[in-house]
């Protein structure tokens, strides 16, 4: 039932699972293609969940002291926004270290929430003193009461998804009846998810495989240039290459990412163009204003389904795609502006132009 929430943290999670029927039809899929739309969480991304969980766990453990603690976190942006939101509510100071490639919108949102932001070189290796991780560690050593909650190694990262995101997906699928018009196994048959820290995909997988469907196939999506995919031979073609998509992929293996085949069955690589084209497909066909990593997840799903016709063409199977964040964070990025403002004119645009070029009739200004 609708109720009054105490704070914005009570609006973290509980995001919708939405049918992507028009995308499925475009690609000739007869399985149920479902999107877990995380930008509808209070802070705008899937990372709200781990930010809330890490802060609350640290409070219970006595690691955060109101009025004294300074939360410091290296991030691609979304975890930082979630932490800044939580700390604004709870009264902690926040410092976010953020690679230069991350969007201006992320920095603006962080500063709006009261965080201090330190930019770091994108090209710096993760273990370099100049990287966002290295700078965060330096600040933590020098600033009194500084604490790094460490999304890369904090068990509450995957645990947040095992306890919330995964169960939400399971309940949505189980509670939606199978009908003659919309067949459903009422099981989560496939989950596809991008990997950054790896906490999201690891936690969701554990929730589903432990409690719901041990045979669920979990597919990890990793951008070209990253080294997270297994086997490592998948990464050699473009290892170390720069990629524009934000929030997924790394040049090291985070501790919270399980690469155990028992948790993640398969991996697939995607590139920037595939990701950003998929973003436009989701916007134009499903009305979902998603970010770039959501495009990576969808493009990875579609590539993977091309290799698994037994699933793609099986009516009633449920394929869930995790869509991590929204376009709010990327509206000044060239890849978005190119597709939103500089694309080929539509037939309707030509019609509008033709109408406006006609001379005025009876003194009526058509403009």
N, C-alpha and C positions, 0 to 999 in steps of 0.2 A: 504494500500500500504506500502511496506517496506520504512523505513525512518531512518535517523540518530537520535539516542536517545541522550539526553543531559547528562544523568547519568545512572548508573545501576538501580537507583530507577524507571526509566521509563520502565525497563524490569521486574518489579515485577508484578506477576499475568499474566493474559491472557494465562493460561496454557491449554493444549489440553484435550479434552474429548475423550477417546480412547476406541474402542470396545474391550471387553475381550472375544472374540468369542471362543477361544480355551479352556479357563477356563469354560465357559458356557457349551461347548460340553462335557468336562470331567465330569461335574456334571449333565448332562441331562437336562439343562435349555433351554427353548425355548423363554423366555423373552430376551430382549436386556440387556446385562450386560455391563455397561459402567464405565470406571475408569477416575476420574478427577485427572490428574497426576501432583501433585504440586511440585515435585522436579525439574521441568523444569522452575520454577521461578528463578529469578536472584540469590537469596541467598540460594536456594536449598530446600525451604520448604513452606508450607502453611502459616507459621508464618511471612514470609516477609511482607505479606499484613498488618498485625496489627502493625508491627514495623513501617512501613512507615506511617500508619494512625496516630498512637499515637504520633510520633515525629512531624509530620506536624501540628496536632491539637495543641500540646503544643507550637509550634512556633507561631501559630496564636493567642493563648491566652497569649502570652508574658511570658510563664513559662520557656522557654529555652533562655539562653543568650549566643550568640556566644563568644567563648574564655573563658567563665567562667563556664557554667553549666557542671555538671558531672552527666551523666545518670547512674543510679544504678538500676539493675533489677534482681530479683530472677527468675530463669527459669530452665527448663529441658534442655535447650540448643538452640533450634531452634529460639525462640523469641530473645534470646541473640544474635545469629548470625545475625538475621535480624536487630536488633538495632545497632550492631557493624558496619554492612555494612552502614546503614543510617547515623550513627554518623561519620564514616570515611569520608563519602562524604560531610557532613555538617559541620564538624569541632568541634564536641563535644567529650569530654572524656567519657569513658564507664567503669563501673565496673559491672561484672556479678558474681552473687553468684549461685553456681552450686552444686547439691548433688553429692556425691562421685560416685554413681552408673552410672552416665552419662558418656558417652564414652570419651576416650582420644582424639578421632578425633574432637569432639565438642570443647573441650578446645583448641586444636591446631588451629582450624579454628577461634575461638574467638581471640586468641592471635595474629594470623596472621593479623587480621583486626584491631589490635591495642588496644583491650580490655584488662583490668586487670581481672583476674579470681580468685575467692576465692571459694575453695571447702568446702562443709559442710557435716556433717554426714547424710547419707541416712536415718538412723533409727530415726532421730530427728523428732518429731511431728511438724506439720506445724506451731503451735503457740509456739514452744519452742524458746528460745533466740538463740539456736545453729542451728536452721534450716536455710535453704537458705533464707526464708522470714525474720526470726529474725535477721540474720546477715546483710541483706540488710537494714533493718530499723535502725540498730545500725550505719552502715556506713553513712546513709543519715542524721542522727542526728549530726554526728561529722564532716562530710566533708563539707566545705563551698561550697554553690551553688549545693549541691547534690540534686537530684530529682529522685524519683521512679515514673515511668510512670504507673506501676501497671496493668499488663495485666489481673490480676484476678478481678479487679473492674472497669477498664476503659471502658466506654461505646463505645469507638472507636474500641474495640476488636470485639464484635459482629457486630457493624455497618460496619466495613471494609468488612465483609463477606456478609452482607445484600446488600451492594452497589457494590461489585465486584464479589466475588466467585459465589454467587447465580445467579445474572444476566448472568454471563458467561455460567453457566450450562443451564439456560433457553434458551438462544439464540442459543447455540450449538444444543440443542434438537429440537427447533422450526425450525431452518434453515436447518436441514437435512431432505430431503423429504422422505416420505413413498413410498416404491416401492414394487412390487410383490416379489422381492427377499429379501427385508429387510423391513418388515412391521414396522410401528411406529405409536403410538398414537400422536406423536409430542408434547407430554406433559411429564413432569417429574413426573412419577408415584410413585417412591420410591426413597428416599435418605438414604444411610447408612453412618454413620460417627462416628469415635471415639470421645470420649470426654476427654479433659484434663481441661483447663480452661473452656471449653464449649462454647467459643465464636464462633468457626467455625460452629458447628452444630446449635447453636441458630440463628446466622445471616443468614445462608443458608436457614434454615426453614422459617424464617420470609420473606425472599425475595420470596420464591416459593409460600408460602401459601397466602401471601398478594396480590401478583401481577400476579400469573400464574395459580396455581392449588390448591385451598383450600383443595382438597381431597388427596393431596400427602401424603403418609405415610412416616414419618421421624423416623428412627430407630437409637438409640444411642448405641454405643458399649463401654463397660466398662470392663477393665481387672479384673480377679479374684484377690481379695485383696483390691480393691478400693471400695468406698462407694457411687459412683455417681448415680448408677442405681436406677430406680423407678419401682416397689415398693421396699422399703428397704429390704424386705425379700429376694430379689435376691442377696443381698450382704452378708448375714449372714454366708453362707457356708464357705467362705474363708476370712472373714473380718480381715484385719490387716496382712494377709499373704504377704510375699515379692513376688514381680514379677519383671522379668527382662526387659520386654518391656518398652521402654522409651517414654515419651511425652504424655501419656494418663493415666487417673486415678488419684485420689487424696484421701487423708484422711480427706478432708474437702470439703464443697460445695462452689466453687467460686461464687462470686456475679454475674458474667456475664453469668453464666449457667442458662438457664431457664429450670426448670424441670416440667413446666406446660405442661400437656398433649396436650394442644392446639398447642404447639411448637414441642414437641417430643412425638410421639405417643406411641412408644414402646422402650424397652431396652433389650439388650442381653449381656450376660457375655461370655468372652473368656479367654483362658489360654495361657501361653507362647508357649507351643508346637504347639498348633493350629496356633498361629500367625506366628511362624517362618517357619513352614511347608508351610503355604500359601505364604510366601515371596518366597520360592523356586519355588512354582508352578507358580507364576507370572513371575519370572525370566526365568524359563526354557520354559514356554509356550508362554508368551507374550513379552519376551525380555525387561521387565521393571525392572530396577535396583532399587527397592523400599526398604524402611526401615521396621523395625519391626512393627511399628504401622499401616503401610499399610497392613501388614499381618493380624493384628487384625481386621481391617475393612473388609477385604475380608472374613476371616474365620467367622466373625460375620454375614456377609451377607449370606453366604452359609448355616449357621446354621438356620438363620431366614427363609430363603426360603424353607428349609425342612419342616417348619411348615405352609407354605403358598403356597401350590401347585397351588392354584387358580392364583397366580401371577407368580410363577416359570414356569408354563406350559402354560402361556398365551402369544401367539406370538404377538409382537408389543408393549408390555408394556416396559417402560424404567426404569431400576433400576440402579441408579448412586451410585458408591462407591467412597468416597473421600480417595485418597491415599496421605497422608500428606508430606512424605519426601522420600529421596533416601538412598541408601546403603552407600554413602560417609561417613556418620557419624558412621558407625558400622563395618567397615571392620576388625577391630582387635578383635571384640567381639567373644567369644567362640561359641555362637550359630550360627554365620555366618560361621566361619572357619570350624566348624564341618560339615556343610551342603555343603560348597563349596569345601573343600579340603579332607575331610575324609569320604565321602559317599561311597556307594557300587560302585565298578567299573562298567562302562557301557559295553555292548557287544562290542562296538567299542574299548574301552580300552583294552579288552582281545585280540582283533584282532591285535592291535598295538603291544602288548607285544609278541604275537606269532610271528609276523613278525620280530621283533628285536632280538628274540632268535635264529633265523635261522643263520647258519654259512655263512660267506662271500662266494660269488660265483665269480670266475674269478678275484680275487683280489679286488673286489668292497666291500668297507666297508659299510654295510647296516646301520650303526649307523651314 
